């Protein structure tokens, strides 16, 4: 007896990545030899390496996830759907450190390695996770000659109105991070974008082996084994970043997470919550001197992306706490009639829409949104509304393919 197991409805190894949100899977018999009757009962369970991730399952689109499920599979070759997800709090640290195992009775029919791939707190990454991320990021930059140049050119002075100072601030940056993360995963599929939780000390982030130590002039120093030592943007080698705080502590003056989640007021509205663009977001940026303190130059410093990953995590936490995933619910977004193009729910966003001139910048670097082998959303030309339901809470087809280590599926 042999079977075909599809993860995220695909047989490709590139699709064998799970988060907290349910992933659609399929199983079918490709050779029913040794079976009798019109169907056979198969057990689907997870097999975890020491310290690896954990997976759980359910047979239908709703219901409780279990460690093991039994599915009845026709011997005619028909496909049977089921769902798999990572068990919250037990993410992977390596690709393939957990597997989906299929049994018929005591006999193992198939074992398919997968990864519970989650965005994690950068300060808590293992050495291997840190080094894989740094290597992928450095390769994306490729000493100023790589794909990263597009991401630098997406966030310059002429394009700031597309991403800042209006309701689309959070959706635009969510799309920006997602596009970059997908390109990192094309280099190393085990990588997720980590976040710098700036309301807590993060001494492990500001080391020579990770995002560097700043000297008295703000020149960031990296270890001899850290490929970020070759980081180059706008023709400039290196990173200039002078912290105004001891990097063994958190920057002063930032709203903490509880204070940030309360910004939506008594009605918990996005209109009020998006004040977080000023504090903690803006306050985190200006806790340094250097390129990161100016929106037009901030992406020259790779720390920018960890800072914004935390901004996005805070939005995700607020969405989860107050159920603000549905674009049809007024409190989920700020539908300002006077908003410029790119800041209303049905608007496509620059640069992924390729629109230039007029109220848009003169160029559109980077092309369409990078595709994912695990999900179809948000599509090559994402709209603002496509970025709200990132876990597929309202509709499974809206899932964007990322999760945070402290934000379970609703």
SULFENUR-V180842 format. One record per backbone hydrogen bond with DSSP energy under -0.5 kcal/mol. CO is the residue of the C=O (numbers start at 1). NH is the residue of the N-H. Records with the same first field share a line. If there is no record, write none. Layout:
CO=NH + NH
This chain:
2=30 + 31
4=6 + 28
6=26
7=10
10=7
12=15
13=16
15=17
16=115
18=117
19=86
21=19
23=84
24=8 + 9
25=82
26=6
27=80
28=4
31=2
32=35
38=75 + 76
40=42 + 73
42=71
43=103
44=69
45=101
47=99
49=52
54=87
56=85
57=66
58=83
66=57
67=46
69=44
71=42 + 73
73=40
74=29 + 77
80=27
82=25
83=58
84=23
85=56
86=88
87=90
90=54
94=97
97=49
98=114
99=47 + 101
100=112
101=45
102=109 + 110
103=43 + 105
104=107
107=104 + 109
110=102
111=113
112=100
114=98
115=18 + 117
116=92 + 118
119=405
120=195
121=124
122=125
126=130
127=131
128=132
129=133
130=134
131=135
132=136
133=137
134=138
135=139
136=140
137=141
138=142
140=148
141=144 + 146
142=145
146=149
147=150 + 151
148=152
149=153
150=154
151=155
152=155
156=159 + 160
157=160
159=162 + 163
160=163 + 164
166=169
167=170
168=172
169=173
170=174
171=175
172=176
173=177
174=178
175=179
176=180
177=181
178=182
179=183
180=184
181=185
182=186
183=187
184=187 + 188
188=191
192=194
195=122 + 197
196=198
197=200
198=251
202=205 + 206
205=207 + 211
207=210 + 212
208=223
213=221
215=218
218=241
219=215
221=213
223=226
225=227
226=229
227=230
228=231
231=238
233=236
236=233
239=220 + 241
240=291
241=243
242=289
246=249
251=254
256=260
257=261
258=262
260=263
262=265
264=269
265=268
269=272 + 273
270=274
272=275
273=276
274=277
275=278 + 279
276=281
277=282
278=283
280=284
281=285
282=286
284=287
285=288
287=244
289=242
290=293
291=294
294=297 + 298
297=300
298=301
300=302
301=304
302=305 + 306
303=306 + 307
304=308
305=309
306=196 + 310
307=311
308=312
309=313
310=314
311=315
312=316
313=317
314=318
315=319
316=320
317=321
318=322
319=323 + 324
325=327
326=329
328=330
329=332
330=333
331=270
333=335
334=336
336=339
340=343
344=347 + 384
345=385
347=384
349=353
351=354
357=360
361=357
364=367
375=372
376=379
379=382
380=369
382=349
383=386
384=387
385=388 + 389
388=390
389=392
390=400 + 401
395=398
396=399
399=377
403=119
404=407
407=404
